[in-house]
Amino acid sequence: MVDSFLQFLYAFGATISFSVLFNVKKKHLFACGVVGGIGWVLYWVLEKGGYSEVFATFIATLALSTISYFLAKRKKAPVTVFLISGIIPLVPGVTLYRTMYYLLFSEYDLALSYALLTLQLAGVIASGMILSALFPVLIRPKEVYKKRL
């Protein structure tokens, strides 16, 4: 429990730091930090629970994307304010670093395995964002769209 709270605080701080770097308005900083913290803690709990890194990243991305869409409507702000800031803790920077490190030292087997993991993580992050954006469209009745045409 204490570990989860510390993980949340670390991700919260990192997310707020990147939000400041991205010039997010002060009134949205706390919400951005909460989105990043929730996404990271969900990822961390799933990974510690024995799930793969790719699956944990996908579920965490789905969750934080959904929260970002909810906050965007509630706070009347663009969804990218919360989504881009909140996704920062899940970006596969370590795996990309390891890919480059092993390429530099000519350990091509390890470099390839980390490169594939990096591509998988980037792919599930993009997929999670897309699915959470499409979810309201899939739920809404088709009659609503026919009226617009």
N, C-alpha and C positions, 0 to 999 in steps of 0.2 A: 504494500500500500504506500509506504513512504517512497519506495523507488519509483512508483508510478507518478506520484506527485512531483518528485524531483525531475523526472523526465518531462512532465508537463511544463514545469517552470523553465527548463532549459529551452525547450522548443518555443515556448511563449516568448522568451527573451530574444531568441534568434529571429523569430518571425517579426516581432516588433522592430528589431534592428533593420531587417531588410525592408520593412514597410516604410521606415523613415528614409532609407536609401532610395526607395521608389517614389518618394514625395506623396505618400498617402496623407490625407487630412488627419489632423489630430483627433477629431471626433470618431474616426474609424480605427485608430490604432489598437485599442483594447479588443475590439471584435476580431481584427486580423490576428492578434496574438492568440485569442481563444481558438480560432479555426485551426491555426498551425499546431497549437498544443493538443487539441483533440485528435487531429489527424495523426500526429506523431505517437501519442499514447496508444491509440488504437493499433497502429502498426507494431509498436513495441510489444504490446500485450499479445497480439496474434503470433508474432515471431517467437516470443518466449513460450508460447503455448504449443509450439511444435509445428506451426504452419510454415510453408516456404516463404522466402523473402518476397517472391513475386506475388503470391496470393495475398500476403499481408499488405503489400503496397497497393494492390488493386482495391481491396476492401477499404483501406484508409483513404484512398483517393475518392472512391465513391462517396464515402461519408463526408469528407470535407468539401467535396464539390456540392453535395446536396445542402449542407449547412451554408455554404457560400451563396447559393441561389436564394435560400430562405432569407439570409441577412441582407442581400441586395434588394429584395422586395421590401423588407421591413424598414431598412434605413434609406431607401430611395437612392441607391448608389449603384454604379456599374458592378457587375458580378466579378469582373477582373480585379477589382480592388481587394477583395477577400480571397479570391481563388489563387491568384498568382503569389500573393504574400503567403498564404496558407500552405501552398504546395512546396515551398522552399525546404522544409525539413526532410521531405521525401525524395528530393532530387538525388539521383545516384552518383554523387560526386566522388565518393570513395572508390566505387567500382571502376569508374573512368580513370581515376588516378592510378589504381592498381594495374589497369590495362596498359597505360603508358609506361609505368614503372617496369613491368615485365617485358614490354617491347624494347625498352632501352637496354635491358640486360640480356636480351636475346633468349628469353624463356617464352617461346612462342606458344606452347601448349597452355600455360597459365594465362598468357595475354589473351588468347582466343577465348578461353572459358570466361574470363572477366568481361571481355568485349560482348560476348553473347548475353551475359547476365545484365550488363548495362543496357543493351538494346531491349531486352525483355522488360526491364524495369521502366524504361522510357515508354515502351509500347503500352504497358498496363496503366501508366499514369495518363497517357493520352486517351486510352480506351475508357478509363473511369470518368474522365472529364466529359467525354462525348456521351456516354451512357446516361450520366446524370442530367445532361442538357436535354437529351431526347426523352427521358422518362415522363415529363409532363405531357409531351406530345403524344406518346403512346397511350396514356391513360385517358386523355380528353376524348370525348365522343367525336366521331367523324362529322356529325352534323354541324358542329361549330366551324369546321374548316370549309364546309360546303357553303355556308352562309357568307363567308368572307369573299368567296370567288364570285 
